[in-house]
Amino acid sequence: MTLPGHTAETVPAPTGSPARAHLLHPGTLARYRAALADGVDRIARRVATADRPFTGISPDALAPRVAGIDLDRPLGDAGAALDELEDVYLRDAVWFHHPRYLAHLNCPVVIPALLGEAVLTAVNSSMDTWDQSAGATLVERHLIDWTAARIGFGADADGIFTSGGSQSNLQALLLAREEACQVAPTVDARRDLLPRLRVLTSAAGHFSVQKSAKLLGLAPDAVVTVETDAQRRMVPAAVRREITRLRDEGLTVMAVVATAGTTDFGSIDPLPELAAVTGAAGVWLHVDAAYGCGLLVSPTRRHLLDGVERADSVTVDYHKSFFQPVSSSALVVRDRRVLRHATYHADYLNPARMVERRIPNQVDKSLQTTRRFDALKLWLTLRVMGPDGIGALFDEVVDRAAGAWELISEDPRFEVVTRSPLSTVVFRYLPTGPGRDLADAANLYAREALAASGAALVAGTTVDGRHFLKFTLLNPETTLDDVGHVLDLLAEHAGRHVRERTATDLACQVG
């Protein structure tokens, strides 16, 4: 094999320890190509032959296979390791690309992003400092600028790629906390203020808000949930009342967290009205658009995010609605200066003098130090498909969810909750007659039985204390026929449970 700049004679052969044969260097490129090609071929075969999204295997059945692997005895060969991996992982993996995977916010991925994964893992750039990620730093910054422009932020905006929505929300609330604490000029004043800080969020918001408050050292009751309307959207008047009430009690509202795409309902809070409330009150507005960020590139639905440009910070999860592999997320802020609250300088990594020299070290605004070049996946996706291509795929799944909602609403076997502007449908099986009291148990059973069969996967949640089922559609390959088939399977499992329970209860009464 001859590479540019090398002759066949100058390519060194592996020397020293046998383990060096597994390092990527000019002498092992044939091994590298063969190993990756073998892995790609195996995945391709799995994708081509998967007739269901899951095998239905239980943790108890799979755990002994994994526990039985002796990690101190290597196989010595990539092919043998892949054979073993088939048994402990690939055979029973959950395939998000399958059209009857309808459970969580997991999307199938686009090929340009997979190409990006192959490139970024081989080069292995670390995104903390310029001298570890030249070029990659500028690519990531350009993507942040592009996202900020799509949001509607101005030239003062900035941001950072993160591991996911939970980390993005955590950093947003960290910035909000530090901004709120600027009124405390001394350590003692800050100590007094921290227990009095409060965060307002929707009752339908993401649990990471509560988790972030705990990690940030706020009071146990720091997160105040605000009522939602019939469409499961946060009520701006209620936010205004809560801000007034809390201030009257001597407490400080450090942030309001709005949601553009709640996990359960896909609801989008009224962003313009909430921006008006927080703006008048001088309160930080964070928009968790981890799910709804796909609207930023939608050719038909961008207006659903109107008002997001008035937020102080926004979470976007490209690995939810931009069809990117995990992980690929970002926090974007309207005013770059607030990112200073995440900045620490270490002489061995990012000394302060580098700022004066305008050396762009991404660690200056990140909660992470070592960090993957996940931005490359989105970069290649945009360069191959373009934003309209991504948006068209997202529009397809939203259209499909609208069709699924119509299908379920017309089916007497089910009741459906409020219609989502995104791609979520919440519904439940409704038994008739004396079995109606078994609705909660029937829906719990149906979901578990369906998962155990592996024929399809759906999610579950509670609505007003009752158990419901949930479709989350993120696969453009899913058809209404797929949806209808899954509904029939759910009704079959739920109906059988009701019949068996009813028969058992009747037998007990007779006996």
N, C-alpha and C positions, 0 to 999 in steps of 0.2 A: 504494500500500500504506500503510495507516495502523496505527501501533503504539500501544499504551497510552501515554498521556503525550505523544504527538506528534500534530500535524496533518500532512496531506499536504504543506503548505507548509513545515513546519519540518524535514522530512527532507532533509538536504543531499545534493546530487548530487556524484558523484565529481569532484574537482578536482585540478589539479597533474599529476604524473607519471601516465602511463597505467597504471603498475604499481599505483597506488592503487585501481584498479577491482577488483583481486583481494584487497584487504583486506576482512575481515569487519567491517562497520559498518552503520549504519542505511541507508545509501544503496546497499548491495550485497546486500541480503537476497534479492532475487529471483534474482540470480545464484547465491547460496549454495544456495537451495532447488533450483534447476534442476540445478546440478552434482551435488549429493548424490543427487537423485532419479535422475539418469542413471546414476550409479555403482551405486546400489542395484538399478536395473532390470537392468543388465548382469550383476551377480552373481546375481540371481534367475534370469535366463535360463540362466546357466552351471550353477547348481545343478539347475535343472529338466531340463536336457538332458544332463548328464554321465552317460554310460553306463559309465564306468570311472573309477577314482580317479586315473589318470595316463595321459599319452600315451605314455610310454616314451622320450621324447626324451633324447638323450645330452648331456653338457656340451659336447662338441665341436660338436654341431649347433646348440645354442642360443647359445653364446658369441658367434659373429659377429653375430647379430641385435642383441644388447645392445651390443656394442662399436661397432657401426655407427651408433649414435645420437649425433648431434652435440649435446651438452648446451649449447653456446654459441649454438645457434640455436633459440629457443623456438618452439613452435607457436602460442602466443597464445590458444588456445581449449581449454577443458576437454574438450569432446567429441572434438577431434582427439587430445588427449593420451590419452584413454581408448581411442580406436581403436588408437593405437600400443601402449598397454599390453596390449591383447588379444593382440598379436603377440609381445611379449617376456615376458609373465608369465601372464596369465589363461588363455590357451589351453593352456599346459603346467603350470599349477599343480597341486600335489598336493592332492586334495580329501579332507580328513579326514571330511567328512560322508558320503562314499560307503560303503555297507555292506561293501564288499570291501577297504577300507583296514584292514589288520590288522597293521600294522608296529609303530610306536613308540608312546610314551605321549602321543599327540596325540588330543584329544577333539573331537567336534563341539561346537558352541557353542549356547547357548540364546539365544532372541531378546531377553529382557530385558537380557542382558549386552551384546548388540550395540547396544541402545538406549543403554545406559550409555556405550559407546565413543563414540557420536555426540555425546552431551552433554559428556563430559569433554574430548574433543578440541576442541570449539568454545569452551568456557569457558577451557580450558587452564590450570587451576589448577596451581600448583607447590606440592608438599606439604612444602617445607622449613620455612617459617615461617607463623605465624598470619596475618600481614598479607598473605600471598599465597594463603591457602587457608581463610579463615574459613568455617565450616560443614563444608567438606570434611575439615578436621582432626578435627572431632568425629565425623563419620561414620566415618572410618577408625578412630578410637580405640574407638568403640562396637563395630565389627566385630571388633577385636582382643579386646575384653572378651568378646564373644559366643563367639569361637573358644576363648578360654582356658577359659570355662565348659564348653564342649563337651568339651574335653580333660579337665577335672576339676580344673584349677588353682583356687586360692583368690583372694581379693581382692587379694593382693599381686602378681598376675601382670601382665604387660604384653607388648608386642611391637611389631613394625613390619612394614609391607608391604615386600616386596623384589621383585627382578626375576625370581626363580626359586629352585628348590631349591639350586642351587650357591651362590648368594649367601647364602641362609639358612644353609646349612651352614658357609660361610666365617665368617659373623658369629658363629655359635654357637661355633665353635672359637676365634675371637678372644676371646670372653668367657671361655671355659674356660682359655685360655692366661693371660689376665690374672689370673684368680682363682688359678691355680696359682702365678703369679709374685709373689703378695702375700707369700709367705714370704721373698722376697729383698728385704731392706731397703735395699740400695744398688745403684748402677748396676753395680758390679763383680760383686756377687752374682747379679744378673739375667743378666749376660753369661755367667756360669758355668752358670747353671741352664738357659738356653734350649736348648743342645745336648743336654741330658739329658731333655728332655720327650718323652713318648711318647703316642701315640693308638692305642687298640685298636678295631678294626672287623672286621666279618665279611668273610670271603673273597668273599662275594656282595654286598658293599656297593657304594656308588656311587663312581665314580672321583673325584668332587669332594672326597672326604676327603683323598686323596693330593695333589690339586691345592691344596687349602686349606693343608695343612701346608707345602708349598713356598712359597706366597705369604706365610705367616706367619713365614717365616725359620727353620723348624724343621730339624732334621738330616735328611739324605737318607733315613735309615732310621727316621724318627720314627714312621711308621705301621706298626703290627704287625697283620697279618691273623690272625684267629682261625679255627680250624676250624669247619665247619658239620656238622650231622647229615644224615641221609638226606633230610630235608625242606628242606635248604639253609638251616637256621636256625642262628644263632650258638649255640655250646654254652656255657652259663653256667659249667660247671666249668672249661672251658678258659680262660675270661676270668679266673676266680679264680686259676688257676695262673699265667697270664701276669702278672697284677698282682704276685703274690708273687715270681716269677722276676725281673722287671724291678726291683723294689725291692731285691732281694738284690744286684743288679748296680749299685746306686747310681743308678738311673734313676727318674724321676717320671712316673707315668701321669697325664696332665692331663685325659684324657677317654676315655670309652667311647662309641662311636657305634653304636647299635642301629638296625636298619632295620625299618620297618613297611611292607613292600611293596618287595622288591628288584626292580630293573629287569628282570633276566633271569627270575626265577622267581616273582615276586609273593609271596615268602615273608615271614613276619612273625616276627621274632625273639621269643623268650620274654621278654616285657617284665617281668612280675612277678619272675621269677627274676634277671634282669639288674639290676633295680632293687635287689633284696636284696643282690647282690654289690657293686654300686657304693656303695650306702648304707653297708654295713659297712666298706668300704675308704676311704670319704670321697672318692670319685672322681666327677667330673662325668659325668652321663649325658645324652647327647643322643640323641633319637629322630628319625631321618630318616623322616618319614611323608609325604613328598612325594606318593607314589602312594597309600598306604593311608589318607590323610586323609578320603577319601570315606566311610569307615566311621563317621566322627563324626556323620553324618546318616543312616546306614543304619537303616531301621526294624527290620531283622532281624539285623544282624551287628555291632552296636556292641561286643559283648563281645570281639571279636577284638582290640580295642585296649586291653583291660584291662591296667593297669599303666602306661600312658602318662602318667597323672596324677602318677606318681612321678619323672618325668624332670625335669631341670633346664632343658632347652630342647627345643623341638619344631619341626621344619620341616613346613609344610603347603603344598601346591601346589594352589590352587583351579583352576588351568588344566590340571590333570590329571584330577581326579575330581569337580570341582564344575561341569564343563562351561562353564568360563569361557575367553574369548579370552586368548591370551598378551599381556602377562604379568600374572599375578596369583598372588602367593605371599606367605608371611609366615613370620617367625620369632617364636615365642611363648616367653616365659621364665616360670618359676615365681616368681622373685623379681625384681621390677622394678629393684632396686638395681644389678644386674649390668650393666644397659644403660649405666651411667655410663662404662664402658670404651670406649664409642663416642662419647663427648661431647667436643666442642671448641667453645669460644665465640669468635666473631668479632664485634668491635664493630660492623661494618657489617651484620651479619646477625642474630645471636642472642646479644647481649651477656648476660653472666651475670646482670645485674640483672633480666632478664626472668623468670628462675626465681623470684626473690623476689616478683615481681608475679603469679606463677602464669599467665604467658602460655604456652600450649601450643605449643611449636615442635618439630615432629616431627624436624627435623634433629638435635636433641639425642640421638636414639637410633638414627640411621640411618647406614649407610655411604655413602649417596648424599646429595647436596645437592638439586639439581633432581630432582624425581621426579613421575611422573604420578599422577593421582587414580584409580589402578586399583581402589581399593576400591569405587568407585561401581558398577562392573559387578556385583560380588557383592551390594552393597546392593539394587540393583533386582531382582536375581534372587531374593533372599530375600523382598522385599516383594511380588513377583508370584507366585512359585511356592511359597515357603516351604521350610524345610529338609527336610520330609518328601518334597516333590516331587523335590528334588535326590537325596535318598537312594534314592527309588524307582527313579530312572534308573540310579543306580550299582548297585543290587541287580540290575537287569535284566542288566547286562553281566557281573556276577559269575555269575549263573545261566547265562548263555549260555556262558561259559567252561567251567563245569562240564559242560554238555552237549557242548561241543566236545571236552573231555578224554575223555568217555565214547565219543564217536564215533571218535576217533583210536585210543584204546586197544583198540577192537574191530576196527580195520582192520589186516589182516595186512601191508599195504604199509608201515606205519609203526611206530616205537616211540616211546613217550611218556615224558617224565621225570616226576618227582614232581608230584602234584596241587597246584595253587596255591589258597590261600584267597581270592585275588583274581581277576583276569581275564586271567592270562597262561597260555599253554600252550606248553611247549617240547617239540619232537618232531623226528624226522627220518625220511626215506625210507630203507628198508632193502632194498637189492637182494638177490635170492636167487641161490643157486648161485655160479658163479665170479665173478660181478660184485660180490660182497659187499665185496671189498677196495676197491671204487670208491665206497663210501658217502659219504665226505667230499667227493670231487669231484662226485658226483651232486647232493648237497644244495647245494653252492655254485653249481653250474650252474643248478639249478632255480630258486633265488631270483633270480639275475640274469636268467634267461630270462623269468621271470614278470614282473619289473619292466620289462624291455624291451618286453614285449607290452602293458603298461599295464592288463591285465585285473584285476590285484589287486596288492597290495603286502604282503609279509610281512617280518619281521625275521630276523636271523640272530645266532647266538652260538656260543660253544664251551663244551662241557661235558666236563670231564676230558680236554681236549685234542682232542676230536672236534667236527666241525662239525654244528650242529643248526639247525633252523628255529624260528621263534617267532611265535605269534599274540599280539598284545596287543589285546584286545577292549575298546573304550571307546565303541562306538556301539550304543545300544539298538535301532537299526534293523537291525543285522546279525542274520540268522537262521541257523539250523543248515543250511538249504539253501545259504546263501552259503558257510558253512564247508565243507560237503561239495563244493561246486563248486570252491573253491580247492584243496582236497586233491586232487581229480581233476586239476586243471591242474598242480600240483606233481608228482604221480606221473607224469603224461605227459611233462613235461620231463625229470625225473630218469631215468625209464626209457629214454627215447630216448638220453640221454647214455651210459648204461651199455651199451646195445646197440651204439652207434656205437664206443665205446671198446673193447668186447670184440671187435667185428668187426675193428677196426684191429689190435689186439694179435694176434689169430689170424692175420691176413694176414701180419703181420711174422714170426710163428713159421714159417708155411708157406714164406714166401719165404726 
